[in-house]
């Protein structure tokens, strides 16, 4: 039987498939569904300092090649969220990546000060959510702003691995990743949604989403995600969580060949349900047996070899 276990930033995962932030909305109920379905790791919904109702309904729209998502970081805020996360960390049988979002460095510092004492396995700085214009521009749009957030949090987090989640909506994502690495990031998560994009209801003659615009996700963005992971891998030495349009085991293999150690599977749960985790895992096992692979580490970055 193929061994799907993966070590990322010193943390052992039973398999490489991780639920990205923003897919499961409620802590812990929705996250536990993914665990029971076979996810190897969980990224919590990105917390914000204040509670948020999110963007107007409808927040998600499906189209032929994927989805538009404009949830708007709906969530309980740091005070209630901290309690929920603390309980979830105690019960989760798989590693948990605690994700937070802010557009000010001092807010990231507050998150680190309040959540790092809970000793999460990994701490994700969502520098890239595109659907919260009311909060200001994401820090991930610039090298200096991204580095400032990472540096500030790493000083507080200490030995807890700090991940930077990056947006593809920049001229050179590899430069941003390198800036984060230089600032002390232990890993990179890439990519967040592309866009924003828009769909229009031709009968109602108006945009489908309540917020009009939303991040593009699903199979349509996989080539962009693979390219971003490939570019980041060539620019940094820290490990990558690759995500964006992964729907099949072949997609997961492709992402790892581009340079990802872990693979995020998110929008695919809307297409196939949470059963997609077992489906991809079985495909990976058969592929590894066929190729004579003892470890998934043998796949990471092989597309870069001459």
Rosetta blueprint (number, residue, H / E / L):
1 X L
2 X L
3 X L
4 X L
5 X L
6 X E
7 X E
8 X E
9 X L
10 X L
11 X E
12 X E
13 X E
14 X L
15 X L
16 X L
17 X E
18 X E
19 X E
20 X L
21 X L
22 X L
23 X L
24 X L
25 X L
26 X L
27 X L
28 X L
29 X H
30 X H
31 X H
32 X H
33 X H
34 X H
35 X H
36 X H
37 X H
38 X L
39 X L
40 X L
41 X E
42 X E
43 X E
44 X L
45 X L
46 X L
47 X E
48 X L
49 X L
50 X L
51 X L
52 X E
53 X L
54 X L
55 X L
56 X L
57 X L
58 X L
59 X L
60 X E
61 X E
62 X E
63 X E
64 X L
65 X L
66 X E
67 X E
68 X E
69 X E
70 X L
71 X L
72 X L
73 X L
74 X L
75 X E
76 X L
77 X L
78 X H
79 X H
80 X H
81 X H
82 X H
83 X H
84 X H
85 X H
86 X H
87 X H
88 X H
89 X H
90 X H
91 X H
92 X L
93 X L
94 X L
95 X E
96 X E
97 X E
98 X E
99 X E
100 X E
101 X E
102 X L
103 X L
104 X L
105 X H
106 X H
107 X H
108 X H
109 X H
110 X H
111 X H
112 X H
113 X H
114 X H
115 X H
116 X H
117 X H
118 X H
119 X L
120 X L
121 X L
122 X E
123 X E
124 X E
125 X E
126 X E
127 X L
128 X L
129 X L
130 X L
131 X L
132 X L
133 X H
134 X H
135 X H
136 X L
137 X L
138 X L
139 X H
140 X H
141 X H
142 X L
143 X H
144 X H
145 X H
146 X H
147 X H
148 X H
149 X H
150 X H
151 X H
152 X H
153 X H
154 X H
155 X H
156 X H
157 X H
158 X L
159 X L
160 X L
161 X E
162 X E
163 X E
164 X E
165 X E
166 X E
167 X L
168 X L
169 X L
170 X L
171 X L
172 X L
173 X H
174 X H
175 X H
176 X H
177 X H
178 X H
179 X H
180 X H
181 X H
182 X H
183 X L
184 X L
185 X L
186 X L
187 X E
188 X E
189 X E
190 X E
191 X L
192 X L
193 X L
194 X E
195 X E
196 X E
197 X E
198 X L
199 X L
200 X E
201 X E
202 X L
203 X L
204 X L
205 X L
206 X E
207 X E
208 X L
209 X L
210 X L
211 X L
212 X L
213 X L
214 X E
215 X E
216 X E
217 X E
218 X L
219 X H
220 X H
221 X H
222 X H
223 X H
224 X H
225 X H
226 X H
227 X H
228 X H
229 X H
230 X H
231 X H
232 X H
233 X H
234 X H
235 X H
236 X L
237 X L
238 X L
239 X E
240 X E
241 X E
242 X E
243 X E
244 X L
245 X L
246 X L
247 X L
248 X L
249 X H
250 X H
251 X H
252 X H
253 X H
254 X H
255 X H
256 X H
257 X H
258 X H
259 X L
260 X L
261 X L
262 X E
263 X E
264 X E
265 X L
266 X L
267 X L
268 X H
269 X H
270 X H
271 X H
272 X H
273 X L
274 X L
275 X L
276 X H
277 X H
278 X H
279 X H
280 X H
281 X H
282 X H
283 X H
284 X H
285 X H
286 X H
287 X H
288 X H
289 X H
290 X H
291 X H
292 X L
293 X L
294 X L
295 X L
296 X H
297 X H
298 X H
299 X L
300 X L
301 X L
302 X H
303 X H
304 X H
305 X L
306 X L
